[in-house]
Amino acid sequence: MNFRPRKQFGQHWLKNQKVLDQIINSAQLSKLDRVLEIGPGLGVLTERIFPYVDTLLSVEIDRDLCKKLVNKYGKIDNFLLLEGDFLELNLPEILQNFPKFNNYNKVVANIPYNITGPIIEKLLGTISKPAEKPLDSIVLLVQKEVGDRLVAVPNNKVYGALTVKVQYLADCEQVCDVPAKDFYPRPKVDSVIVKITPRKLENPAHNPKFLDSLIKLGFASRRKMLKNNLKSIITPEKLTEILNKLNINDQARAENLSLEDWIQLSNNLELT
Ligand code: SAH
């Protein structure tokens, strides 16, 4: 590995083959799949993907790594490498010139942890503006703490705004833990493979935009009761009435509400 990892790009190379196997297995790749990989690095995951799929598009921000990747894999005809910042690139526009790689349906990636939230949001969209064409699945390596938040259940201290916002748009599961020692250089935190499967809810919120801001407001101060966090939009008395109607304790904090509770609360508040 004659390449010095760059901290600013969150570069930590995965060095455990078994973990690579787990990532590949959980993505359930087939020759029909068009895959997007964010941050191929030196290509350890990349070269495990293209033999199994229709096409692979990888986006790498580091110019020097891109040169290496082109030398190594440039001749593979179902592989396209784009150099740039995944968060900034307008992929639908760029891919008009590369139709074979357009309409990717799966994401498989060991991503830079400092931009995990924005990456997930770009892939899933938001409650008020979900992705137009939902992906079939997203398999990511993320830091353990984030992985725990994605799969959290109510009444748990890691259950938060991220949990509710992502679970509104997708099912989340943890595939397996990955200890820090499986990377070079060793990161400060442990990791976990997560599988995020976008889906539509049977009963979505009547006003998704309102729900989006309600969640933000509700979790603004975790220790406060919902009644206090929502004071700017409803009086505690009125809110108590609605909470009673919904069978939610009027002393509840944001972390006590299930996804279904949030949706119901949003639908009912909107009517006041
Ligand atoms: N997938 C490789 C590397 C993971 S490290 C492996 O498993 O070994 C994260 C990778 O993401 C690095 O290659 C880094 O250069 C790249 N990266 C960081 N920020 C990026 C961004 N905004 N867009 C695209 N790639 C990025």
Boltz pocket constraint, residues with backbone or C-beta under 6 A from the ligand:
constraints:
  - pocket:
      binder: B
      contacts: [[A, 8], [A, 9], [A, 10], [A, 11], [A, 12], [A, 13], [A, 14], [A, 38], [A, 39], [A, 40], [A, 41], [A, 42], [A, 43], [A, 44], [A, 45], [A, 59], [A, 60], [A, 61], [A, 62], [A, 65], [A, 84], [A, 85], [A, 86], [A, 87], [A, 109], [A, 110], [A, 111], [A, 112], [A, 115]]
      max_distance: 6.0
